[in-house]
Amino acid sequence: MTEPVQDRPRSKDEVAAAVAADIAPGSYVNLGIGQPTLVADHLPPGSGVVLHTENGMLGMGPAATGGPDDPLDPDLTNAGKVPVTELPGAAYFHHADSFAMMRGGHLDVCVLGAFQVSARGDLANWHTGAPDAIPAVGGAMDLAIGAKSVFVVMTLLAKDGSPKIVPECTYPLTGVGCVDRVYTDLATFDVTVDGLVVRDLAGTTYDELAARLDVPLLRGWAPA
């Protein structure tokens, strides 16, 4: 297999579609606030994936558009307060029951955003430490340690151009060694004990990526 390169960075929807394609049929999945919620719009019908929300719902569907088939319901939202649809068989329950599902290891996958991910899979996604920043941990700590697999979606670079994948997180941690895979606009990475395995590339090359990141990288394909 040669180096898998897309000629431009991926859009947020393309990243969400890549995540959706990697979720096994029949999985129970929680989608974090922000970019992770886009994954719901890319799950194929009939996949059997059951979406869980920390505000108390199983069987969430894609975002509501306000059309005749999915009218906007202010009481039917995801954890980010975005109106969503419900699928046949959807169920509602108390917030405490929802967190018991998260903490009890009943979720197969959670998809979270991040400010930083370390080379060994530490996650920082609730506070930058800036004096004017508003901490927003929500259920992220419960999901990070409770889900069987943790997927992160984020841009690879911050607004100032610094990498979000780092040797050590400098922001307050959400979880230690909890991240399994990182999806970004420029590449997808698997977190392993030997280093980060680059699964694919978009708008960059492996050598360019290695020069940008100060962490061990491994090719997920045979060199040409």
Secondary structure, DSSP 8 states (H G I E B T S, - for coil): ----EESS---HHHHHHHHHHHS-TT-EEEE-SSGGGGGGGGS-TT---EEEETTTEEEEEEE--SSTTS---TTSB-TTS-BEEEEEEEEE--HHHHHHHHHTT--SEEEE--SEEETT--EE-S----TT-----TTHHHHHHHSSEEEEE--SB-TTS-BSEESS--S--SBSS---EEE-SSEEEEEETTEEEEEEEESS-HHHHHHH--S-EEESS---
